[in-house]
Amino acid sequence: MSFQEKYPRHYYANYEQVEITDGTDWFRVYRLPGDVYAITEPKHCQEVNSFLIIGSQRALLWDTGEGFFDITEVARNLYSGEIIAANSHSHFDHIGCNHRFDHVLAYDDPQARYTAERGAPHGLFADQLNPDMFIGGYPEGLDPGTFFVPPYRIRTVRDGQQIDLGDRLLEVIHTPGHSPDSMMLLDRTEGILFTGDTFYQAALYAHFDCPEFGKSNLTDYLDSMERIQSRIGECKALYCSHNDLIASPDRIKEAADAIRGILNGTCREKLIVDLRHVYLEDGTAIVEYPFRGFSIVCRD
Ligand SMILES: [Zn+2]
């Protein structure tokens, strides 16, 4: 079933929508438990979620969206104080408004520096800018013929570093696998783990190998999930960067088991992935292993 046929996703009905006046009809905002807003872009096939995490001194925007429209306008609608930004990783669909910040926090990895210096050039978007990747055609104000993400500045963070929002500390956890610069944020006060692209309830990608996306690594992915599993007792919920907004912490063990099964060859059921999932790849066959509520896409 195509992305178009699945719209609107049933799970948005589980969340409290917040009206915003940013002058576009692009974003949808939901108020989540623990003083967090999800800023979603449901009308593009990536169905990306960014999160505004509110502290007593400042707020943190966890990823800056696709960049088709200005997510900072939305964030300022929701919070009037200082807003800092951090990236779950530097794939194009999470960095779109990075250039609107003086700097963005990113994991200390060459992949993050590579993308910061270049942004995401128009050519990188390829079929992502085809009309059938958008619900209702192109949104007014987006020029699909020229769109690109400008370069931006980063300040790097390391594993274990705490980001201070006032009454709320967010711990950086390095979770390479999907990309080498992937990280999560653990909010121990509210028991929320912000998982980025390392876990969400849809196809998880572990097949990348090109300068723009970095190299995925399934062994690193498993190590990351096992590390996260050891911390999961501190979590009440996973807040995910694509598709459904919230997942149960139990899913981390399921994902770790799934990756282990692929690596040790006990997981045999797999599908050949259609070519729409191949971004700037060398043509190697990639396969998709289905699991309960998510799948893992990797090289055969
Ligand atoms: Zn990604």
Residues whose N, C-alpha, C, O or C-beta is under 5 A from the ligand:
A	BS01	ZN	H91 D197
